Amino acid sequence: MHLSLRSCNLSGQIPIWISNQTNLAFLDLSNNNLEGTLPQWLAQRDLSGLLLSNNKLSGSLPPHLFQSQYLMFHILSNNNLLGLLPDTIGQATEMIILRLSGNNFSGPIPTSISNMLELMLLDLSSNRFSGNKFPVFNPKSSLFFIDLSSNKLSGQVPTTFPLGIKVLVLSQNEFYHVLPQNLSNLNQMEYLDLHSNNIGGEISNFLSQMSSLQILNLRNNSFQGSIPIHLSSLSTLQILDLSCNNLSKTIPHTLGNLSRMIDHHDVSSSILSDFSSQIILFFGIRLTKTVFWLPNKKNLLLHDLEVFWKKLKRGLPNKNLQLYTFLDLSNNQLSGEIPNSLGELKILKSLNLSQNKLSGRIPLSFGGLQSLESLDLSHNNFFGEIPCTLANLFELSYLDLSNNKLEGRIPSGPQMDRMNDPNYYANNSGLCGMQIKVSCEKVPSEPKLKEEKTKKSNSWEIWFSWEMAMIGYPSGFLSTVLVMYVIGYFNITPQPGRRKRRRSPVRHGLFGFLRI
């Protein structure tokens, strides 16, 4: 028998009358206001499915809860449960889904979980689990989704997971060291999220061996060195977030070859698009001989993927992740120019290169980013004019070019005219345009400034020539007359009683022309 009182505004403790339902196999009391501890009589029932998520239950879990050989489906997310997980958890060998996220469980993760060979989904996120020892799963286990995020786990990133793992979320923990080489053995991985840890070293080239990766999130760690050019070989990569690290050198031009960001691909077989359907199909196979009830699809959805979208932290719905393409390299130490090849990423939705040391001009090729909705190039050293090709971005709804050295007219167009927030263009050297209400007539263009400087230079030369002429000719004439007077040329009248002297031939030759 299946009993569902989901979202019925129940309050108080779990109703005692449920204990009288002798044929009860599945119990769904999720999304209510139930309080108190988990009753012992409920823990001792041989249930196949127990849903108590989104309530206010408290206390620890009874050890008998996991000793049932029938329990396959166990969801206690978002309560106030606490304490250690009982060691008996590994006795539930038929468990398929275990979700205990959003509680206050602490201590190490029990290694006996690896005994659940049928387990497909394990979600222990948003608790207080700690330690650096992890279950060693059978390489051929059915487990393909693990979320251990938002805990206090430490040590090196664990790799003791089944080879068929597809989703691994270890973000917001205390992992450090470098990425382990044998992480590349998990080559069926599609979704790897390690953001907000303290993982260092260089981003290893072996990540390119994980050829099925669609999402790689390494944000907010301590990675150094350059961005590996081999990442461009990940043909299925659609979200790449390397922001908030210490990456340096230039942006590889090979990132313009990320084919999933260039053309639309068939995602019908992606775990990110039909994750719930796969589990429900599995349930259908397992339950056909017992009961014809399947879990609510909402209980099987992955957590939203956390990204920074238009400078705000947002959650992308995982059921629609195939619609998003993101490239975020912000808050690093990258330098040099932006490769023109990035303009080839035609279906890219968001590009964030802010808070780096990039320079040069914004590429004209950015006009080819036809699907771009968000572009952030702020806090760099870009100079020159904003390329007019940005007016071709008809999907653009957010633009930040502030804190650069841009100048000239801001391009106009149906979409660019809507980018009229002055903060988008703040702290540049000489921008003008209707978007910031600065007339371009008051800001002379560079050719005009050069022309004015040339005119001023020519007028100065002309003035100088005439000044020299006005000063030079009189000065020269007076100097000549003075010299002639000194040598006695003008003393030509003979004195009385003396004979007229004969002029010197030299003097006659030198100054005879003055007598003409």
C-alpha positions, 0 to 999 in steps of 0.5 A: 500500500502507498500512503501519500500525505504530501503537502497537506499542512500536517503539524505536530509529530508523525501520526501514530495511526500510521502504525496500524497500516499493516500493508504499508510499503511506501510512505510520503509525508514530505513538505509538511510541518512535522516535528519531533524525532523519528519514532521507533515504530516507524524505523522498525517497519519494512518499508520500501520507500520513506519520504520525510523531506522538508519538515522540522524533524529533529534528533538522530536516526534510529539504527533499526531504520537501515536494517530493513532488507526492503528499503530502497528509497529513503529521503529525509532532506531539509530537516533538523536531524543531527548526530552521527549516521549509524554504522548499520547504514550499510545493511540496507543493501537494496537501497537505490536512493539515499538523500539526507541533505540539508541537516546537521549530521556530523562526523565521518561518512560511514565506510559501510555505505560502499556495501550498498551495491544497488545505490544510484544516488547519494546526497549528503550535502549541506551537513557537517560531515568531516574527516578525510576517509571515504568509502571505497566503492566497488568499481562496478557499482551502480552509483552514478550521482554523488553530492557531498558538497557544503560539508567540512571534508578535507584532505585530497580530492577522493577518487574511490568512486565507481568507474561509472560515476557521472555526477560528482559534486564536492564543492564548498569543503576543505579539500586541498593538495593538487588534483589526483592523477587517477581522477582521470579514471572516471572517464564517464564523468559528465558533471564535476563541481569542485568549487570553493575548496583550497585545491592548488597547483596547476590545472592538470592536462589529464582532465582532457581525458574525461571526454564526456565532461559537460560541466567543469566548475573549479571556481574559487580555489588556488589553482596557478599557472596557465589554462591548459590548451588541452581543455579545448579537446573536450567537445561536450564541455558547455560550462567552464568556470575557472574564476577566482583562482591565480591563473596567469599568462594568456587565454589560449586561442584554442578555447575558441574550438569548444564545439559545444559552445559553437553549435547545438548538439543532441543532448537527448542522452545526457544525464543532465537532461533526463537524469530523473527519467533514468532513475524512474525507468530503473524503478519501473524495472525493479518494482514491476513485480511488487507495486506500481508506484514510482517516486515523485519526479521532484524528489529526484532532481539534482541541486541547481548549479551555482554560477555568477550570472550578471554579477549575482550568484544564481542557481541554474535549474539542472533539468534545463542545463543543456540550454546553458553555455558559460565561460567564466575566467574572471578574477585571475591574473590573465594578461595579453589580448583576447584571442579573436577565436572566442568570437567563434563561440556562437551559442555562448550565453555568458562570457566573463573575463573581468578582474584580470590584467588583459589589454589590447582592443576588444575583438571585432569578432565578438560580433559573432557571439549571436546568443550572448546574453551577458558580457563582462570585461570590466576591470582590465586594461582594454583601450581603443573604441568599443567595436561597432560589431557589438551592435549585432548582439541582439540577445545581449541584456547585460554589459559591463565595460567599466574600469578600462581605458576605452574611448570614442563613441559607444555603438548604437543599435536596437540592443546597445541603446538599451545598455544605458546604465552609466555604471556599464561604462564608468571609469574609462578615458573618453567614451561618449554616446547617448547611453551615458548622455555625453555628446560626442561633439564635445569629445574630439576624435583622435584624427581631429586632434592630430589635425589640430596639432598639425595646423598649430605646428604649421602656423607656428612655423610660418610665424617663426619664418616671418619673424626671422625675416623681419629681424634678419634683414634690418640686422644684416643691412645695419651690420654691412653699413657698420663694417663699411664705415669702419674700413673708411669706405664712406670717407671719400672726400680728399682733404685740402692740400693733399692729393687724392689717394688711389683706391686699393684694387682689393677695396675696389673689387670688394666694394665697388658694387656699392657705387653702382 
